[in-house]
Structures are given as C-alpha cells and as structure tokens.
Amino acid sequence: MKTNGFDKLGKRLEQMQKGAKDLEATEEVSFEVLFNESFMRKYTNVPDIKTFISESPFEILNQEDFEKIDKNVWDQYVKDQSRFSNWQAMQEEAGKEYIAKKLGFR
C-alpha cells in the first residue's frame, strides 16, 4: 500500500507545528531578520535594512533616534524607496513573510 502522499503531508504538518512553536516562543524579531536581504531586494531599492536606514535622510544610530523621526517624512521615504505606501505597510508585509517562512509556506 502506497502512503507516500500521506508521509509528505505528515512531514509538512510536523514542520508547520515546529514553526508555530518557534513563533510562539519568539518575543522579538530583529530588523535584520524581519527585513532580510531577500525581502529588501524584492521590495526596495537597496540590498538590506542597514543600507535602507543609513541612506535615509535621518541619522539613526539606535531605537531612540528612530522613534524621534517625523513619521510623515519617514513614510514618504519608505514610499520613495520601496514598493510600499508607508512604513506600516512595509512592516505588515515583512511580518506576513516572516510568519509564512516560519510555518514552511515559503
């Protein structure tokens, strides 16, 4: 009796379960992981998040600097340098792709 299809499905479900457990245990995801090179090359004009930040019109050395940025100006920068209309949309897509990858969909 052939069960090859069921075996593959079982392995896939195990991978998804492991990914879900990993996600559940994750408290924070770094910018470098969330906005990985593949994501940045796909959606922006730069190869990585560090370049995206360093080429911005702001001096961002830490989280505090980032939080002080005028959100409207940052949104315009994101719009000009990516396929997203604003920072929120970019974060949401990065989050979706991160979760999909963790669950084994990508």
C-alpha positions in Angstrom: 0.0 0.0 0.0 1.4 3.4 -1.0 1.3 6.1 1.6 3.9 8.5 0.1 1.4 11.4 -0.2 0.4 10.9 3.4 4.0 10.7 4.5 4.8 14.0 2.8 1.7 15.6 4.3 2.7 14.3 7.8 6.2 15.8 7.4 4.8 19.1 6.2 2.4 19.2 9.2 5.2 18.5 11.6 7.3 21.3 10.0 4.3 23.7 10.4 3.8 22.6 14.0 7.5 23.2 14.8 7.4 26.6 13.1 4.3 27.6 15.1 6.0 26.6 18.3 9.1 28.6 17.3 6.9 31.6 16.6 5.0 31.2 19.9 8.3 31.3 21.8 9.6 34.3 19.9 9.4 37.6 21.8 11.2 39.9 19.4 12.5 39.7 15.9 15.4 41.8 14.9 15.2 44.2 11.9 17.8 42.1 10.1 15.7 39.0 10.4 12.3 40.7 9.7 13.7 42.8 6.8 16.0 40.1 5.5 18.0 40.6 2.3 15.6 38.7 0.2 12.7 40.9 1.4 14.7 44.1 0.9 15.8 43.2 -2.6 12.3 42.2 -3.6 10.6 45.3 -2.3 13.1 48.2 -2.1 15.9 49.9 -4.0 18.6 48.7 -1.5 20.1 45.3 -0.6 19.5 45.3 3.2 17.8 47.1 6.0 21.0 48.7 7.3 21.5 50.4 3.9 17.9 51.4 3.8 18.3 53.1 7.2 21.8 54.6 6.5 20.7 56.1 3.2 17.7 57.7 4.8 17.7 61.5 5.4 18.0 60.8 9.1 20.8 59.9 11.5 19.6 56.8 13.1 22.0 55.2 15.5 19.6 53.5 17.9 15.9 52.8 18.6 15.6 56.2 20.4 16.8 58.0 17.2 14.3 56.0 15.2 11.4 56.9 17.5 12.2 60.6 17.2 11.7 60.7 13.4 8.8 62.6 11.9 6.5 59.7 10.9 5.2 61.5 7.8 8.7 62.1 6.5 9.7 58.5 7.2 6.5 57.3 5.4 7.5 59.4 2.4 11.0 58.0 2.4 9.5 54.4 2.5 7.2 55.3 -0.3 10.0 56.7 -2.4 12.4 53.9 -1.8 10.1 50.8 -1.8 7.0 49.3 -3.2 5.1 50.3 -0.1 2.9 53.3 0.5 4.2 53.7 4.1 6.1 52.2 7.0 3.1 50.4 8.4 2.5 48.6 5.1 6.2 47.6 4.9 6.2 46.2 8.4 3.0 44.3 7.8 4.3 42.6 4.7 7.6 41.8 6.4 5.7 40.2 9.3 3.5 38.2 6.9 6.5 36.9 5.0 8.4 36.1 8.3 5.4 34.1 9.6 4.9 32.3 6.3 8.5 31.3 6.2 8.5 30.1 9.8 5.4 28.0 9.0 7.1 26.5 6.0 5.0 28.2 3.3 8.0 29.8 1.6 
